[in-house]
Amino acid sequence: MRLPEPLRQYRPGTLRGKLLLIALAVISVPIATAGYLLEREGHQALLLEKQERLFGLARILDSHLEGGFDPLLAERGASDRATVIAGLNAALARFTDGVAAANPGVGVGFYSRAADAIVTYGPSREYADKVGLPIAPDHPGRRVMATGEPAVETGPQVRGQIMNAMWPIRRDGVVIGYAWANELADVIDRQSAAMDRAILAVSVLGALFGLLLIHLMSNRLSRDVKGVTDGLERMRADLGHRIAPPSGEIGEIAVAVNAMARALRDARSLTENILHSIADGVIAVDGQGRVTSINPAARRMVGLAGAGEDAGKGAEVIGRPYASLFKEGAAFASPLLDTLETGREHLAVLVDWPLPAQVLHVSVSSSLLRDSRGTPIGAVAVLKDLTEQRRLNKQIMRADRLAALGELMAGVAHEIRNPLTSIRGFMQFLETCDDIAEWRTYAPLIVRQVDSLNRIITELLEFGRSRPPFIRPVGLNELIREVTLLIGRKSNAQVILEPDPTLPPVEADGEALKQVILNLVINAIQAIPESGTIRIATRAGDGSGPGDGDAVVTVTDDGVGIPPEDLEKIFDPFYSTKPSGTGLGLAMVHRIVDAHHGTIVLTSTPGAGTTATLRLPFRHNAPAPS
């Protein structure tokens, strides 16, 4: 809990002052609590004692009035109210005055219910004028006479602010009045105040005695703590300094601090050795972007030469702005400086370093440096030089592209050469032929070869054209039935459908999927020599539900199968094992499935058949536009 701002200026700054403040709180709170409880219990006990005393006097008055008021009136022959009151006062005033005289400060008396008046109030010298007066309608004495139950009330009454104990006078089962004994409230308050002063004096003396003991003990503790703090101050500059341990627990703390300093010195040496040895570069900067640490790998990256201990620690770089390491005027978005400014960390960000001598391609991971309180004090970057790796990757990619282009050109040349050769042969033959019948015979053959060339070019253009899919909900089961109806009558193969009736629609391009299913079924038909079976099944992927997971389509045939060495190339353009195939069908299938973020896998056993497994997500998450 933090102190309010106005009170912080009064907070002690030394350990001794804080100990005294804590001791004051520790001692004062229990003493004050005990004093409060004692005062409250004492006050309650005083009030209870007063009540018991006053009730005792009221019972004495009741016992003095043995036969009630009537025998006293009979002796004096009183008849009217005034005579009744005067007669009772004359009979009882001496007794009430005697009781009042024996108990200074106490007022006692009788009240007659029949006369509805105070008949005596002692001491008479002070309260004779009260005799004959009725009590107020809301006076608690009327409740006592009505209920016959004794009561004690504190508050303003006939005499003033008093504690009044009232005892009902009951004769022959009838309440004929009540007797009372009361005492002024200020007398009670004075007695209570005297008791409070005594409790306060004892509490203050106890607190002062406790503070004195704490003061004497804190002197010794303060000296020991000062020795430890002075030693810690020296350790800030010299971790080899040793604190002389005093006796007691402070000495144990000093021993632990010495051990911690040794461990920290060893850890610092280990950290420096690690940073010196790792192949990745490490650069740290302070809050102003000045270099505070750089290891040898980072020095080599930025082109700093030198040897020896100072070079190993990067002495010529420490204190320089981080931006000064790069080529002057170069546009460079530094992840390290961005982390320092925004606090945003970067992980394996690829950047081009514009150094004065060269441009390095590096992977940078940066994060904030914080002190023990979590306050940012700078930033650190770990650098991996990927320049050589990038150069090798470019060479590999260039070689792969050239190889793929060579295969593509070879496939195109092979596919086009055959029809062209046939057309050339037919034309050479017809060049010397004058028979119109021969022309009619060979003209359709030439047209078929031209159509073959046109089909190859069309498929090649379709394969190269990048068209985004038109996404809408598509029922796979209905789409497959439609495709199989189109081709089922053109083959001797038996097509068996095993659709999952609970399969929900998928978000896809229906026309593109038709082309996928059509190519897979045609390949399955062509793999069956004479007659066989093709099974097309649909299901939801394991663990998926409607609107989530994958839809799975399997096309299985019992044809000749595909050799293992051909499976790796089956989706390559212009790769085909069929004499009349162009090798673009399955390549197109693979491209369409990729555009739907799905997968297609072919498994085959030569002589036993092939299974194509197509997985499509139920939801098509199109890539966001850049």
URKA-V613894 format. One record per residue. N is the residue number from 1. OMEGA is omega in radians with two decimals (* if undefined). NEAR is the number of other ideal C-beta (glycine too) atoms within 12 Angstrom. Layout:
n:omega:near
N:OMEGA:NEAR
N:OMEGA:NEAR
This chain:
n:omega:near
1:-3.09:4
2:3.11:7
3:3.03:12
4:-3.06:10
5:-3.12:9
6:-3.08:8
7:-3.06:12
8:-3.13:11
9:3.13:10
10:3.14:12
11:-3.13:16
12:-3.11:20
13:-3.11:11
14:3.11:17
15:3.14:21
16:3.12:24
17:3.11:18
18:3.10:19
19:3.12:26
20:3.12:28
21:3.12:24
22:3.14:20
23:3.11:29
24:3.12:24
25:-3.09:19
26:-3.12:19
27:-3.01:28
28:-3.07:24
29:3.10:17
30:-3.13:19
31:3.13:28
32:3.12:22
33:3.13:17
34:3.11:21
35:3.12:27
36:3.14:19
37:3.13:16
38:3.13:23
39:-3.13:25
40:3.13:18
41:3.12:17
42:3.12:26
43:3.11:23
44:3.13:16
45:3.12:17
46:3.12:26
47:3.13:25
48:3.13:18
49:3.10:20
50:3.14:33
51:-3.14:28
52:-3.13:19
53:-3.11:27
54:3.09:39
55:3.11:31
56:3.11:24
57:3.13:36
58:3.10:41
59:3.08:25
60:3.10:27
61:-3.12:41
62:-3.12:34
63:3.10:16
64:-3.13:26
65:-2.96:34
66:-3.05:16
67:-3.12:18
68:-3.08:29
69:-2.99:36
70:3.11:25
71:-3.14:17
72:3.13:31
73:-3.12:29
74:-3.14:16
75:-3.05:14
76:3.09:20
77:-3.13:12
78:-3.13:26
79:-3.12:14
80:-3.00:12
81:-3.11:19
82:3.14:16
83:3.13:18
84:-3.10:30
85:-3.12:36
86:-3.13:27
87:-3.14:29
88:3.13:41
89:3.14:37
90:-3.10:22
91:-2.96:30
92:-3.03:39
93:-3.11:31
94:-3.10:17
95:-3.13:32
96:3.09:43
97:3.12:26
98:3.12:21
99:-3.14:36
100:3.14:32
101:3.12:19
102:-3.13:19
103:-3.07:26
104:3.13:14
105:-3.09:27
106:3.03:38
107:-3.10:42
108:3.11:49
109:3.13:50
110:3.03:45
111:-3.14:48
112:3.13:41
113:-3.12:30
114:3.14:25
115:-3.09:33
116:-3.09:23
117:2.99:29
118:-3.09:40
119:3.04:49
120:-3.13:44
121:-3.12:41
122:0.02:39
123:-3.05:27
124:-3.11:28
125:-3.13:15
126:-2.98:23
127:3.12:29
128:-3.12:22
129:3.13:13
130:-3.10:33
131:-3.14:32
132:-3.13:27
133:3.03:25
134:3.06:23
135:-3.10:33
136:-3.13:16
137:-3.13:11
138:3.13:12
139:-3.12:27
140:3.10:32
141:3.12:42
142:3.08:24
143:3.11:22
144:3.14:31
145:-3.11:30
146:-3.06:17
147:-3.08:16
148:-3.13:21
149:3.09:17
150:-3.12:31
151:3.02:28
152:-3.11:30
153:3.07:28
154:-3.13:24
155:-3.14:18
156:3.10:18
157:-3.03:34
158:-3.06:30
159:-3.06:35
160:3.12:20
161:-2.99:19
162:2.86:32
163:-2.98:40
164:3.07:43
165:-3.05:40
166:-3.08:44
167:-3.12:38
168:3.08:35
169:-3.06:39
170:3.10:22
171:-3.11:21
172:3.08:10
173:-3.11:9
174:3.07:16
175:-3.08:30
176:3.13:31
177:3.07:42
178:3.05:42
179:-3.13:48
180:2.97:51
181:-3.10:40
182:3.13:45
183:-3.11:38
184:-3.08:25
185:-3.12:24
186:3.06:17
187:3.10:25
188:3.14:29
189:3.13:21
190:3.09:16
191:3.12:24
192:3.12:26
193:3.11:18
194:3.10:18
195:3.12:26
196:3.14:22
197:3.12:17
198:3.13:18
199:-3.14:27
200:-3.13:22
201:3.12:16
202:-3.13:21
203:-3.14:27
204:3.11:19
205:3.11:17
206:3.13:22
207:3.13:27
208:3.13:19
209:3.11:17
210:3.12:25
211:3.10:25
212:3.11:18
213:3.12:19
214:3.12:28
215:-3.13:22
216:-3.13:17
217:-3.09:19
218:3.11:27
219:-3.14:19
220:-3.13:21
221:-3.13:28
222:3.11:25
223:-3.13:19
224:-3.12:28
225:3.13:28
226:3.08:22
227:3.12:24
228:-3.12:33
229:3.08:21
230:3.10:18
231:3.11:30
232:3.11:25
233:3.10:15
234:3.14:20
235:3.11:23
236:3.12:13
237:-3.07:11
238:3.13:15
239:3.10:24
240:3.13:17
241:-3.13:21
242:3.11:21
243:3.07:33
244:-3.05:18
245:3.01:21
246:3.14:22
247:3.06:16
248:-3.07:17
249:3.11:16
250:3.08:26
251:3.08:20
252:3.09:17
253:3.13:24
254:3.11:30
255:3.13:22
256:3.11:18
257:3.11:30
258:3.12:26
259:3.13:18
260:3.11:20
261:3.09:27
262:3.13:20
263:3.13:15
264:3.11:20
265:3.11:20
266:-3.14:16
267:3.11:15
268:3.11:17
269:3.13:16
270:3.14:14
271:3.12:18
272:3.11:21
273:3.13:15
274:-3.14:17
275:-3.13:28
276:-2.99:24
277:-3.03:15
278:-3.10:18
279:3.13:18
280:3.12:26
281:3.10:37
282:3.10:36
283:3.09:47
284:3.11:34
285:3.09:40
286:-3.08:25
287:3.12:22
288:3.11:18
289:3.09:26
290:-3.10:25
291:3.10:36
292:3.13:26
293:3.09:32
294:-3.11:37
295:-3.06:34
296:-3.14:33
297:3.11:26
298:3.10:40
299:3.12:32
300:3.14:24
301:-3.07:36
302:3.02:35
303:3.10:21
304:-3.14:31
305:3.10:14
306:-3.14:18
307:3.11:13
308:-3.05:12
309:-3.13:12
310:3.11:15
311:3.13:20
312:-3.14:26
313:3.12:24
314:-3.04:35
315:-3.10:19
316:-3.12:20
317:-3.07:33
318:3.12:23
319:3.11:18
320:3.04:23
321:-3.12:21
322:-3.10:38
323:-3.12:26
324:3.13:22
325:-3.01:37
326:-3.09:31
327:-3.07:20
328:3.10:13
329:-3.12:9
330:3.07:19
331:-3.02:12
332:3.08:25
333:-3.04:21
334:3.05:33
335:-3.13:33
336:3.13:44
337:3.08:31
338:3.08:25
339:3.14:33
340:-3.07:35
341:-3.00:21
342:-3.06:16
343:-3.12:20
344:-3.12:18
345:3.13:24
346:-3.12:29
347:3.06:16
348:3.09:18
349:3.14:27
350:-3.14:23
351:3.03:33
352:-3.13:24
353:3.10:38
354:3.12:23
355:-3.13:28
356:-3.05:17
357:-3.07:16
358:3.06:18
359:3.13:21
360:3.02:33
361:-3.02:26
362:3.00:39
363:-3.03:27
364:2.98:38
365:-3.07:25
366:3.11:36
367:3.14:26
368:2.95:27
369:-3.12:27
370:3.05:16
371:-3.07:12
372:3.12:7
373:-3.14:7
374:3.14:10
375:3.12:12
376:3.12:22
377:-3.13:20
378:3.14:30
379:-3.14:39
380:3.12:35
381:3.03:44
382:-2.97:32
383:3.06:40
384:-3.11:29
385:-3.12:30
386:-3.07:25
387:-3.13:23
388:3.13:14
389:3.13:17
390:3.14:21
391:3.13:16
392:3.12:14
393:3.11:16
394:3.12:16
395:3.13:14
396:3.14:14
397:3.12:14
398:3.12:14
399:3.12:14
400:-3.14:14
401:3.12:14
402:3.13:14
403:3.13:15
404:3.12:20
405:3.11:16
406:3.12:15
407:3.14:21
408:-3.13:24
409:3.12:18
410:3.13:19
411:3.13:29
412:-3.13:27
413:-3.13:17
414:-3.07:23
415:-3.11:32
416:-3.07:26
417:-3.07:19
418:3.10:21
419:3.14:28
420:3.11:21
421:3.13:18
422:-3.12:23
423:-3.14:25
424:3.14:16
425:3.13:17
426:-3.09:25
427:3.07:20
428:3.12:14
429:-3.08:20
430:-3.12:22
431:-3.11:13
432:-3.07:10
433:3.12:17
434:-3.09:10
435:3.14:12
436:3.12:11
437:3.10:11
438:3.12:16
439:3.14:19
440:-3.14:14
441:-3.03:15
442:-3.14:24
443:3.10:20
444:3.13:13
445:3.12:22
446:3.13:25
447:3.13:17
448:3.12:18
449:3.07:27
450:3.09:21
451:3.10:17
452:3.07:26
453:3.14:25
454:3.14:18
455:3.14:22
456:-3.14:32
457:-3.14:20
458:3.12:17
459:3.12:30
460:3.10:25
461:3.11:16
462:3.13:23
463:-3.09:30
464:-3.11:17
465:3.12:14
466:-3.13:12
467:3.13:17
468:-3.12:15
469:3.06:29
470:-2.95:19
471:3.03:24
472:3.11:17
473:-3.09:22
474:3.03:33
475:-3.07:24
476:-3.10:42
477:-3.13:29
478:-3.14:23
479:-3.13:37
480:3.11:39
481:-3.12:22
482:-3.13:22
483:-3.10:32
484:3.07:33
485:-3.11:18
486:-3.00:19
487:-3.06:27
488:-3.08:24
489:-3.11:11
490:-3.10:15
491:3.06:26
492:-3.12:16
493:3.09:32
494:-3.14:20
495:-3.13:34
496:3.13:22
497:3.08:30
498:-3.08:23
499:3.03:25
500:-3.07:23
501:-3.12:14
502:-3.09:15
503:3.12:31
504:3.10:28
505:3.05:26
506:3.06:41
507:-3.02:27
508:3.02:37
509:-3.04:27
510:-3.11:29
511:3.12:20
512:3.12:32
513:3.06:42
514:-3.14:27
515:3.12:33
516:-3.10:41
517:-3.12:43
518:3.14:31
519:-3.13:37
520:-3.12:43
521:3.11:43
522:3.11:33
523:3.13:41
524:3.12:42
525:-3.11:34
526:3.12:29
527:-3.13:37
528:-3.06:26
529:-3.07:17
530:3.11:13
531:-3.13:15
532:-3.06:26
533:3.04:23
534:3.13:39
535:3.09:28
536:-3.09:39
537:3.05:26
538:3.08:36
539:3.03:26
540:3.14:30
541:-3.13:27
542:3.07:10
543:-3.12:9
544:3.09:23
545:3.13:16
546:3.14:17
547:-3.11:18
548:3.08:15
549:-3.05:21
550:2.91:33
551:-3.06:43
552:3.06:33
553:3.09:44
554:3.07:34
555:-3.04:44
556:3.06:35
557:3.09:38
558:-3.09:27
559:-3.00:33
560:-3.13:24
561:-3.11:28
562:3.09:33
563:-3.12:17
564:-3.10:15
565:3.13:12
566:-3.05:22
567:-3.10:23
568:-3.07:13
569:-2.93:23
570:-3.13:34
571:3.12:31
572:3.11:27
573:3.09:34
574:3.02:31
575:-3.10:29
576:3.08:27
577:-3.13:26
578:-3.09:20
579:-3.07:11
580:-3.08:17
581:3.10:27
582:-3.12:34
583:3.13:35
584:-3.07:32
585:-3.12:36
586:3.05:41
587:3.09:33
588:3.10:35
589:-3.11:38
590:3.14:31
591:-3.14:28
592:3.14:38
593:3.09:36
594:-3.14:22
595:3.09:28
596:-3.13:39
597:3.11:23
598:3.11:35
599:3.05:22
600:-3.10:36
601:3.07:23
602:3.02:34
603:-3.03:21
604:3.03:31
605:-3.12:20
606:-3.13:18
607:-3.10:14
608:3.11:17
609:-3.06:29
610:3.06:39
611:3.04:31
612:-3.12:41
613:-3.10:27
614:3.09:41
615:3.12:29
616:3.10:43
617:3.10:27
618:3.12:30
619:-3.13:24
620:3.13:30
621:-3.13:12
622:3.12:17
623:3.14:12
624:3.12:5
625:-3.10:5
626:*:3
